[in-house]
Amino acid sequence: PSLGEWTFPLVLRHVADMVTVSEEAIREAVAFLLIRTKMLVEPSGALGVAALLSGAVEAKGNVGVILSGGNVDLETLADLLG
């Protein structure tokens, strides 16, 4: 089975809402994490932070975000950081 066959039913059952963020918000989140926390996170791994920083998700109370991956080559990193 494909990964989606396992995960999609879980999303339907457990996820109440989803938001989207712009590519620019993702770039800003990657840069923010690298500059402020010294953590290199790949763009898809910074989506939660992008949602918070862009205002797509309102931070109420304590908020946890899972960061993942450092799979970014130097050329992509240079593009992300402008």
Residue pairs with C-beta under 8 A, 6 or more apart in sequence:
19 51
19 56
19 57
20 56
21 47
21 50
21 51
21 54
21 56
22 54
25 50
25 51
25 53
25 54
25 56
26 43
26 46
26 47
26 50
27 43
27 80
27 82
28 50
28 53
28 54
29 41
29 46
29 47
29 49
29 50
29 53
30 41
30 42
30 43
30 46
30 72
30 80
30 81
31 80
31 81
31 82
32 49
32 53
33 39
33 40
33 41
33 46
33 49
33 67
34 40
34 41
34 81
39 67
40 70
40 72
40 77
41 49
41 67
41 68
41 69
41 70
42 68
42 69
42 70
42 71
42 72
43 72
43 80
44 68
44 69
45 67
45 68
45 69
46 67
48 65
48 66
48 67
49 65
49 67
50 56
51 57
52 59
52 63
52 65
72 80
